[in-house]
């Protein structure tokens, strides 16, 4: 049985959005177009200049390609992938994943190739 109901007030609480922005050196925006057939552009933002590595994996988890942006500037950047693996062969239609590595952060998303 509830006998008393009272209101609780919190003061000086930081919003979730403000806190999450403080932790991110890297913001992965995504890729476009998605789905795509021959080429896609992966867009990201970094808070300081540095090297960004993008690893692309097939649906089985095999790493098929590594892309790098050496000397990326702070702010918005893009890397293009031509849907070819590390041997230069065009990959099959299907679901793929990419990881973007910057500093000590890793973020990932999925993309779809259609032919």
C-alpha positions as CSV (number, residue, x, y, z in Angstrom):
1,X,0.0,0.0,0.0
2,X,1.4,3.4,-1.0
3,X,0.8,5.9,1.7
4,X,2.9,9.0,0.6
5,X,3.6,10.3,-2.9
6,X,6.2,13.0,-3.3
7,X,7.8,14.9,-6.1
8,X,11.6,14.5,-6.6
9,X,13.4,17.3,-8.3
10,X,16.9,17.0,-9.8
11,X,19.1,20.0,-10.2
12,X,22.2,20.6,-12.3
13,X,21.6,17.5,-14.5
14,X,23.6,17.4,-17.7
15,X,21.6,16.3,-20.8
16,X,22.4,13.0,-22.6
17,X,23.2,14.8,-25.8
18,X,25.7,17.1,-24.2
19,X,27.5,14.2,-22.5
20,X,27.6,12.0,-25.7
21,X,29.2,14.8,-27.7
22,X,32.1,15.1,-25.3
23,X,33.2,11.5,-25.7
24,X,33.3,11.4,-29.5
25,X,36.6,12.0,-31.4
26,X,34.9,10.3,-34.3
27,X,31.4,10.6,-35.7
28,X,30.5,8.1,-38.4
29,X,27.8,9.7,-40.6
30,X,27.3,6.7,-42.9
31,X,27.7,5.9,-46.5
32,X,25.9,7.0,-49.6
33,X,24.4,5.8,-51.7
34,X,23.3,2.8,-49.8
35,X,22.4,0.4,-51.4
36,X,24.8,0.9,-54.2
37,X,26.2,-1.0,-57.2
38,X,29.7,0.2,-58.1
39,X,30.8,2.9,-55.6
40,X,29.9,4.3,-52.3
41,X,31.2,7.3,-50.2
42,X,31.8,6.8,-46.5
43,X,31.4,10.0,-44.6
44,X,32.8,10.8,-41.1
45,X,33.9,13.7,-38.9
46,X,37.0,13.8,-36.7
47,X,37.8,16.4,-34.0
48,X,41.5,16.7,-34.8
49,X,43.8,15.9,-37.8
50,X,45.1,12.3,-38.0
51,X,45.0,9.0,-39.8
52,X,41.7,7.2,-40.3
53,X,41.5,3.5,-41.4
54,X,38.4,1.9,-42.9
55,X,38.1,-1.9,-42.9
56,X,35.5,-3.5,-45.0
57,X,34.1,-7.0,-44.2
58,X,31.9,-9.4,-46.0
59,X,28.8,-11.0,-44.4
60,X,30.9,-13.9,-43.1
61,X,33.2,-11.5,-41.2
62,X,36.2,-11.8,-43.5
63,X,38.2,-8.6,-44.0
64,X,38.2,-7.9,-47.7
65,X,39.6,-4.3,-48.0
66,X,41.4,-1.6,-46.1
67,X,41.1,2.0,-47.0
68,X,43.2,4.8,-45.4
69,X,43.0,8.6,-45.1
70,X,46.5,9.6,-44.0
71,X,46.6,13.2,-42.8
72,X,42.8,13.7,-42.7
73,X,41.9,17.2,-41.5
74,X,39.7,17.9,-38.6
75,X,36.0,18.1,-39.6
76,X,34.1,16.4,-42.3
77,X,35.9,13.8,-44.5
78,X,35.0,11.1,-47.0
79,X,36.5,7.9,-48.4
80,X,35.3,6.2,-51.5
81,X,35.1,2.5,-52.0
82,X,34.8,1.1,-55.5
83,X,33.3,-2.3,-54.4
84,X,36.6,-4.1,-55.1
85,X,38.5,-6.3,-52.7
86,X,42.2,-6.2,-51.8
87,X,43.0,-8.3,-55.0
88,X,41.2,-5.7,-57.2
89,X,38.3,-8.0,-57.9
90,X,34.7,-6.7,-57.8
91,X,32.8,-8.2,-54.9
92,X,29.4,-10.0,-55.1
93,X,26.0,-8.4,-54.3
94,X,25.1,-8.7,-50.7
95,X,25.5,-7.2,-47.2
96,X,28.9,-5.8,-46.1
97,X,30.1,-4.1,-42.9
98,X,32.6,-1.3,-42.5
99,X,34.6,-0.2,-39.5
100,X,36.1,3.3,-39.2
101,X,39.1,3.5,-36.9
102,X,40.4,6.9,-35.5
103,X,42.5,7.4,-32.5
104,X,41.2,4.8,-30.0
105,X,37.6,4.8,-31.4
106,X,36.0,2.3,-33.7
107,X,32.5,2.8,-35.2
108,X,30.8,0.5,-37.7
109,X,27.8,0.4,-40.0
110,X,26.4,-1.9,-42.7
111,X,26.0,-1.4,-46.4
112,X,24.4,-3.3,-49.3
113,X,25.7,-3.9,-52.8
114,X,23.2,-4.6,-55.5
115,X,23.9,-5.3,-59.2
